[in-house]
Amino acid sequence: MSGTPAHRRPVAWGATVKAVLWSFLGLRRRRDFEQDVQRLNPIAVMATGVVLALLFVVGLMLIVRWVVASSAGAL
């Protein structure tokens, strides 16, 4: 490790999003997880997780609204 505090590591957005999406699925090799812990900025990981979770919830809400509106119009 370089001695840099974890919260001061540079943000690698692509790697961060990839790590968060894999964690949403619950599938991650231990070796990849250990690499993520060593190189990713934890603040960026948390922020990305919150944003992606909100996008997921909003997406589900929009799908439900669309399905309910479509079924109500079919009656």
ChimeraX commands (.cxc) that place a marker at each C-alpha (Angstrom):
marker #1 position 0.00,0.00,0.00 radius 0.5
marker #1 position 1.28,3.49,-0.80 radius 0.5
marker #1 position 0.49,5.04,2.57 radius 0.5
marker #1 position -2.22,7.30,1.13 radius 0.5
marker #1 position -5.38,7.35,3.27 radius 0.5
marker #1 position -8.21,5.41,1.65 radius 0.5
marker #1 position -10.49,8.46,1.36 radius 0.5
marker #1 position -7.77,10.35,-0.55 radius 0.5
marker #1 position -7.29,7.74,-3.26 radius 0.5
marker #1 position -8.09,8.90,-6.79 radius 0.5
marker #1 position -11.57,8.02,-7.97 radius 0.5
marker #1 position -11.73,5.44,-10.76 radius 0.5
marker #1 position -15.40,5.78,-11.74 radius 0.5
marker #1 position -15.48,2.82,-14.12 radius 0.5
marker #1 position -13.97,0.44,-11.61 radius 0.5
marker #1 position -16.15,1.86,-8.84 radius 0.5
marker #1 position -19.39,1.39,-10.78 radius 0.5
marker #1 position -18.31,-2.12,-11.79 radius 0.5
marker #1 position -17.56,-3.06,-8.16 radius 0.5
marker #1 position -20.88,-1.65,-6.92 radius 0.5
marker #1 position -22.89,-3.43,-9.62 radius 0.5
marker #1 position -21.17,-6.73,-8.81 radius 0.5
marker #1 position -21.95,-6.20,-5.14 radius 0.5
marker #1 position -25.62,-5.59,-5.96 radius 0.5
marker #1 position -25.65,-9.02,-7.58 radius 0.5
marker #1 position -23.74,-10.54,-4.68 radius 0.5
marker #1 position -21.20,-12.10,-7.01 radius 0.5
marker #1 position -17.57,-11.18,-6.58 radius 0.5
marker #1 position -14.41,-13.23,-6.45 radius 0.5
marker #1 position -12.45,-12.75,-3.24 radius 0.5
marker #1 position -9.34,-11.74,-5.20 radius 0.5
marker #1 position -11.26,-9.00,-7.05 radius 0.5
marker #1 position -12.84,-7.84,-3.80 radius 0.5
marker #1 position -9.43,-7.58,-2.13 radius 0.5
marker #1 position -8.12,-5.56,-5.08 radius 0.5
marker #1 position -11.12,-3.23,-4.84 radius 0.5
marker #1 position -10.50,-2.70,-1.13 radius 0.5
marker #1 position -6.88,-1.77,-1.83 radius 0.5
marker #1 position -7.42,0.62,-4.75 radius 0.5
marker #1 position -10.92,2.14,-4.67 radius 0.5
marker #1 position -11.93,5.26,-2.80 radius 0.5
marker #1 position -14.49,4.18,-0.16 radius 0.5
marker #1 position -16.35,7.50,-0.28 radius 0.5
marker #1 position -16.82,7.14,-4.04 radius 0.5
marker #1 position -17.99,3.54,-3.55 radius 0.5
marker #1 position -20.63,4.63,-1.00 radius 0.5
marker #1 position -21.81,7.55,-3.12 radius 0.5
marker #1 position -22.03,5.36,-6.21 radius 0.5
marker #1 position -23.96,2.73,-4.27 radius 0.5
marker #1 position -26.49,5.27,-3.03 radius 0.5
marker #1 position -26.98,6.79,-6.50 radius 0.5
marker #1 position -27.35,3.40,-8.21 radius 0.5
marker #1 position -29.78,2.20,-5.51 radius 0.5
marker #1 position -31.90,5.33,-5.99 radius 0.5
marker #1 position -31.87,4.85,-9.76 radius 0.5
marker #1 position -32.95,1.24,-9.28 radius 0.5
marker #1 position -35.86,2.21,-7.01 radius 0.5
marker #1 position -36.99,5.03,-9.31 radius 0.5
marker #1 position -36.77,2.67,-12.28 radius 0.5
marker #1 position -38.94,0.10,-10.50 radius 0.5
marker #1 position -41.46,2.79,-9.59 radius 0.5
marker #1 position -41.66,3.96,-13.20 radius 0.5
marker #1 position -42.16,0.40,-14.45 radius 0.5
marker #1 position -44.94,-0.18,-11.90 radius 0.5
marker #1 position -46.66,3.08,-12.88 radius 0.5
marker #1 position -46.44,2.16,-16.55 radius 0.5
marker #1 position -47.85,-1.34,-15.94 radius 0.5
marker #1 position -50.69,-0.04,-13.77 radius 0.5
marker #1 position -51.54,2.69,-16.29 radius 0.5
marker #1 position -51.46,0.16,-19.15 radius 0.5
marker #1 position -53.72,-2.28,-17.32 radius 0.5
marker #1 position -56.15,0.47,-16.27 radius 0.5
marker #1 position -56.46,1.61,-19.88 radius 0.5
marker #1 position -57.16,-1.93,-21.04 radius 0.5
marker #1 position -60.22,-2.26,-18.79 radius 0.5
marker link #1:1,2 radius 0.2
marker link #1:2,3 radius 0.2
marker link #1:3,4 radius 0.2
marker link #1:4,5 radius 0.2
marker link #1:5,6 radius 0.2
marker link #1:6,7 radius 0.2
marker link #1:7,8 radius 0.2
marker link #1:8,9 radius 0.2
marker link #1:9,10 radius 0.2
marker link #1:10,11 radius 0.2
marker link #1:11,12 radius 0.2
marker link #1:12,13 radius 0.2
marker link #1:13,14 radius 0.2
marker link #1:14,15 radius 0.2
marker link #1:15,16 radius 0.2
marker link #1:16,17 radius 0.2
marker link #1:17,18 radius 0.2
marker link #1:18,19 radius 0.2
marker link #1:19,20 radius 0.2
marker link #1:20,21 radius 0.2
marker link #1:21,22 radius 0.2
marker link #1:22,23 radius 0.2
marker link #1:23,24 radius 0.2
marker link #1:24,25 radius 0.2
marker link #1:25,26 radius 0.2
marker link #1:26,27 radius 0.2
marker link #1:27,28 radius 0.2
marker link #1:28,29 radius 0.2
marker link #1:29,30 radius 0.2
marker link #1:30,31 radius 0.2
marker link #1:31,32 radius 0.2
marker link #1:32,33 radius 0.2
marker link #1:33,34 radius 0.2
marker link #1:34,35 radius 0.2
marker link #1:35,36 radius 0.2
marker link #1:36,37 radius 0.2
marker link #1:37,38 radius 0.2
marker link #1:38,39 radius 0.2
marker link #1:39,40 radius 0.2
marker link #1:40,41 radius 0.2
marker link #1:41,42 radius 0.2
marker link #1:42,43 radius 0.2
marker link #1:43,44 radius 0.2
marker link #1:44,45 radius 0.2
marker link #1:45,46 radius 0.2
marker link #1:46,47 radius 0.2
marker link #1:47,48 radius 0.2
marker link #1:48,49 radius 0.2
marker link #1:49,50 radius 0.2
marker link #1:50,51 radius 0.2
marker link #1:51,52 radius 0.2
marker link #1:52,53 radius 0.2
marker link #1:53,54 radius 0.2
marker link #1:54,55 radius 0.2
marker link #1:55,56 radius 0.2
marker link #1:56,57 radius 0.2
marker link #1:57,58 radius 0.2
marker link #1:58,59 radius 0.2
marker link #1:59,60 radius 0.2
marker link #1:60,61 radius 0.2
marker link #1:61,62 radius 0.2
marker link #1:62,63 radius 0.2
marker link #1:63,64 radius 0.2
marker link #1:64,65 radius 0.2
marker link #1:65,66 radius 0.2
marker link #1:66,67 radius 0.2
marker link #1:67,68 radius 0.2
marker link #1:68,69 radius 0.2
marker link #1:69,70 radius 0.2
marker link #1:70,71 radius 0.2
marker link #1:71,72 radius 0.2
marker link #1:72,73 radius 0.2
marker link #1:73,74 radius 0.2
marker link #1:74,75 radius 0.2
view
